[in-house]
Amino acid sequence: MPIDLSAEEFRRLGYRAVDLLTEQFAALADGPCRTAVPDAERRALVEQPVPLHGADPDAVLDDVASTILPYPMGNRLQCSLRRQFCVSSISKHSRNDSPHFP
């Protein structure tokens, strides 16, 4: 089944998804490495029926933002350390003296 969205709507939703992920990555250093999903939330997610029809894309992104992104599954610390290392490494080298930037 083809996606029934205009190019403009598809682009807007893509930018919104990227914005959600950007906010998540920007907060990596400030959050815990793991956040357990509360039992009630987990139960509600597992017990909800499988959708039989498509949903409004904005509602899907709202749902991801409120029910999935708040509960990192252990990769936050690794990503944060990797990001700090990359920023530190890049700032130590300029394009003129780094072999990685010809």
Secondary structure by P-SEA (a helix, b strand, c coil): ccccccaaaaaaaaaaaaaaaaaaaaacccccccccccaaaaaaaaacccccccccaaaaaaaaacccccccccaaaaaaaaaaaaaaaaaacccccccccc
